[in-house]
């Protein structure tokens, strides 16, 4: 099962290497990883998308990450209400005849044209992974020359849905 893990880490040399080494040693498959500065320049946020077999393994992963010295906070965001995005740059082969067609095709995806040359256009699209996958599939018939994707970055929403506790009762 796919899990999104967020780790707040000290912005120091070697932290990312230790983090990925821990995951590799314990045989977790990293699908993608994004790292960036936070509001504090001494701290970075790492968002990992990993594949784990079950909830027990996901819990083990979070506990192992918590033990690391340079990791300040770890959260499994998978079941939380979140805002998540990915960015993709897509270079598509074009001719003068297909450029306007591609421009019409990308409009519903809110993708933008970043660069145009005689043979291709470079597009930028942001959104969830499914949106990006859908656009890529629509562009395939034109010929995709190159794709560069950032991977998922995520942050919990301001308010989380609360689960009501249900008490058992019986009718007599």
C-alpha positions in Angstrom: 0.0 0.0 0.0 1.2 3.5 -0.8 2.0 5.8 2.1 2.8 9.5 2.3 5.2 10.2 5.1 6.3 13.7 6.2 9.5 14.3 8.1 10.7 17.6 9.5 14.5 17.4 9.6 17.5 19.6 10.5 18.9 21.2 7.4 22.3 19.6 7.7 24.7 17.6 5.5 24.0 13.9 5.4 20.5 13.9 6.9 18.9 12.9 3.6 21.5 10.2 3.1 20.8 8.7 6.5 17.1 8.8 6.0 17.1 7.1 2.6 19.8 4.6 3.9 17.4 3.6 6.8 14.6 3.0 4.3 16.8 1.0 2.0 18.3 -1.1 4.8 14.7 -2.0 5.9 13.7 -2.7 2.3 11.1 0.0 1.9 10.6 1.1 -1.7 10.8 4.8 -2.1 8.4 5.9 -5.0 9.4 9.5 -4.7 10.9 12.0 -2.3 10.7 15.8 -2.2 12.8 18.0 0.1 12.6 21.8 0.6 13.2 24.5 3.2 10.5 25.5 5.7 9.8 28.8 7.3 12.9 28.2 9.4 16.1 28.1 7.3 17.7 25.6 9.7 14.8 23.1 9.1 13.7 21.2 5.9 10.6 19.2 5.2 10.9 15.8 3.5 7.9 14.2 1.9 8.3 10.5 1.1 5.9 8.4 -0.9 6.8 4.8 0.0 5.3 1.4 -0.7 4.7 -0.8 2.4 3.1 -4.1 2.8 0.7 -3.3 5.6 -0.2 -0.9 8.4 2.2 -2.7 10.8 5.1 -2.0 8.5 4.0 1.6 8.1 4.0 2.1 11.9 7.4 0.4 12.1 8.7 2.9 9.5 7.4 5.9 11.4 8.9 4.6 14.7 12.3 4.0 13.0 12.4 7.5 11.5 11.5 9.0 14.9 14.7 7.4 16.4 17.0 9.3 14.1 18.8 12.2 15.7 18.4 14.8 13.0 14.7 14.1 12.4 12.5 16.4 14.5 9.0 15.2 13.6 7.5 12.4 11.6 3.9 12.0 10.5 2.1 9.5 8.3 -0.2 11.7 6.2 -1.9 8.9 4.3 -5.2 8.9 6.1 -5.3 12.6 6.8 -7.2 15.3 4.9 -4.4 16.9 3.0 -3.3 19.2 0.2 -0.9 17.5 -2.1 0.6 18.5 -5.4 3.1 17.3 -7.9 4.7 19.2 -10.7 5.6 17.8 -14.1 7.5 19.3 -17.1 6.6 17.6 -20.3 8.3 18.0 -23.7 6.0 17.1 -26.5 6.9 16.7 -30.2 4.9 19.2 -32.4 4.4 20.5 -35.8 3.0 23.9 -36.7 -0.3 22.0 -37.3 -0.5 20.3 -33.9 0.5 23.2 -31.7 -3.0 24.7 -31.5 -4.4 21.2 -30.9 -2.1 20.6 -28.0 -2.8 24.1 -26.6 -6.6 23.2 -26.6 -5.9 19.8 -25.1 -3.9 21.1 -22.1 -6.4 23.9 -21.2 -8.7 21.8 -19.0 -5.7 20.6 -17.1 -4.6 24.2 -16.4 -1.2 23.4 -17.9 0.9 26.1 -19.3 3.3 26.3 -22.2 6.8 27.3 -21.0 8.8 26.9 -24.2 8.2 26.6 -27.9 10.6 25.5 -30.6 10.2 24.3 -34.2 10.0 20.6 -33.1 8.5 20.6 -29.6 6.7 22.4 -26.8 7.5 22.2 -23.1 4.5 22.2 -20.8 4.2 22.6 -17.0 1.3 21.0 -15.1 0.7 20.8 -11.4 -1.9 18.8 -9.5 -2.4 15.3 -8.1 -0.6 12.3 -9.7 -3.8 11.1 -11.4 -4.3 14.4 -13.2 -0.7 14.4 -14.4 -1.0 10.8 -15.5 -4.2 11.6 -17.4 -2.5 14.5 -19.3 0.5 12.4 -20.2 -1.7 9.7 -21.6 -3.6 12.3 -23.8 -0.2 13.7 -25.0 1.3 10.3 -25.9 -0.1 10.1 -29.4 1.8 13.3 -30.3 5.0 11.9 -29.1 6.5 12.7 -25.7 10.2 13.5 -25.9 10.9 13.9 -22.2 9.2 14.1 -18.8 10.5 15.4 -15.5 8.3 15.0 -12.4 8.9 16.3 -8.9 7.1 13.7 -6.9 4.3 14.4 -4.4 4.6 17.1 -1.7 1.9 17.3 0.9 0.7 19.2 3.9 -2.3 18.5 6.2 -5.3 20.7 5.8 -6.1 23.2 8.5 -9.0 21.2 9.9 -9.1 17.5 10.1 -12.3 15.4 10.0 -13.1 14.0 13.4 -14.1 10.5 13.9 -16.9 10.2 16.4 -16.4 7.5 19.1 -19.4 5.1 19.1 -20.3 3.5 22.3 -21.7 0.0 22.3 -25.3 -0.3 23.6 -27.9 -2.9 23.7 -31.7 -2.8 23.5 -33.6 -4.9 26.1 
